[in-house]
């Protein structure tokens, strides 16, 4: 019976090492994805909108969804 528990202990020890290795690989994958997203974000900010190109940008929703709409927000007097 003792040999069974020793075997079970070695299996648990191996499985925790396996989970640690898989977690490490998963963290590297997430790090690389986040790095790619960051580089794309910087590319959009510098190349697409940099050098006063944002003045030529046309927003299809500009003016259609104002932050403050007087028809909706009106001061209620009591």
LUMGUFI-644337 format. One record per residue (C-alpha): x, y, z; residue in three letters. Coordinates in steps of 0.1 Angstrom, whole numbers, padded with zeros to 4 digits, always signed. Last residue first. Layout:
N
XYZala;...
***
This chain:
78
-0393+0723-0087unk;-0376+0732-0119unk;-0364+0703-0141unk;-0333+0712-0161unk;-0334+0696-0195unk;-0314+0666-0207unk;-0331+0648-0236unk;-0338+0677-0259unk;-0308+0695-0247unk;-0285+0667-0259unk;-0252+0666-0240unk;-0226+0640-0251unk;-0237+0643-0287unk;-0245+0612-0308unk;-0250+0623-0344unk;-0225+0652-0343unk;-0196+0630-0353unk;-0208+0595-0361unk;-0192+0590-0395unk;-0159+0605-0383unk;-0138+0620-0410unk;-0101+0621-0405unk;-0083+0650-0423unk;-0073+0667-0391unk;-0061+0634-0378unk;-0034+0634-0404unk;-0017+0661-0384unk;+0016+0642-0385unk;+0002+0611-0367unk;-0033+0597-0371unk;-0027+0566-0393unk;+0011+0563-0389unk;+0017+0572-0353unk;-0015+0563-0334unk;-0024+0533-0357unk;+0012+0520-0354unk;+0012+0524-0316unk;-0020+0504-0314unk;-0006+0477-0337unk;+0025+0475-0315unk;+0004+0472-0284unk;-0018+0445-0299unk;+0014+0426-0310unk;+0028+0429-0275unk;-0004+0417-0259unk;-0004+0386-0282unk;+0032+0379-0273unk;+0026+0382-0236unk;-0005+0360-0238unk;+0015+0333-0256unk;+0043+0336-0230unk;+0018+0333-0202unk;+0004+0301-0218unk;+0039+0286-0221unk;+0045+0293-0184unk;+0011+0279-0174unk;+0018+0247-0195unk;+0051+0243-0176unk;+0036+0249-0142unk;+0007+0225-0150unk;+0032+0198-0160unk;+0053+0203-0129unk;+0021+0200-0108unk;+0013+0168-0128unk;+0047+0153-0121unk;+0044+0159-0083unk;+0009+0145-0083unk;+0021+0114-0102unk;+0051+0110-0079unk;+0028+0112-0049unk;+0005+0086-0064unk;+0034+0062-0069unk;+0045+0068-0033unk;+0009+0062-0022unk;+0008+0029-0042unk;+0042+0019-0028unk;+0029+0023+0007unk;+0000+0000+0000unk;
***
